[in-house]
Amino acid sequence: MPTAEVSLPDDVDIEIRQLIEEGEFINRDQAVEELLSLGVSAYTTEESTSQVADEDLFTQVVEDQQDPAMRNEGGDDERTL
């Protein structure tokens, strides 16, 4: 497993210690690993979601377009402008 050394601001370090003391995590290593994973997942999900939404919007616009020759406008033979 790769290792990394990070410097944390005091307030973040205090919050991690509090989470460990409250029983949210077994130890510091588990806390840091899980919190980093959650942060990366949240960042990745946000990026992917907006990209998928943009693709869906484009696809929907293309699907909504109709070829004028394919329109069924009823039994009128009159031309309209």
N, C-alpha and C positions, 0 to 999 in steps of 0.2 A: 504494500500500500504506500503510495507517495506521501511524503510528509511536507509540511509547509510551516514556516515561522511567520507569525503575524503580530503586529503591534496594535493593541486595542486601546481606545480611549478609556479612561477610568470609569466613566458612567456605563459603558458597555460591559466592562469586566465586572462591575458591581451587579448589573442585571443578570449576568450569567451565574454568578455566585448565588444570587437569590433564587434563581430557578432550580439550582442544584439543592439548596437548603430546603426548598418547598417540595422536593421529591419529584420534580418534573423530569430530571435526568439523574442517572446513577453517578456519573462523575463528569469532570470538566471535558475530557476527551469526547465523550458521547455527546455532551451539550454542544460543543463547538462543531463537531461533525454534522449533527442533525440540523443545527441552525444554518450552517453554510449550505447544506443540501436543500433546505427549504427556500433559502434565498435564491439559489441558482434556479430551482424549479419555478419559483414565482416569476423570475425574470424571463426565463425561457418560455413559459406559458404565455405571458403577456405578449411577447414578440410573435409567437406562433399564432395566437388568436387574432391579432390585428391583420396578419398576412392572410389568414384563411378568410376573414371577414371581407377583405378587399377583393379576393378572388371570387367569393360568393356574389358580391355586389356586381362585379363585372359580368359574371356568368348570367345573373338574373337579368341584367340590362340587355344582353345579347338574346336571351331567350324571349324577352318581352317584345322584341322587334318583330314585325311581320312584313312579309313581302307583299306589297300592294296588289300584285297579281293573284295572290292566294286568298285575299279577303273575300268573305262571303257576306255581301251587303244586301242580300234579299233579292226579290224578283224584279226590281226596277232595272230597266234597260236605259234609263236616262243617264246621261253623263253629268257629273257634278264637277265643279271646279273648286 
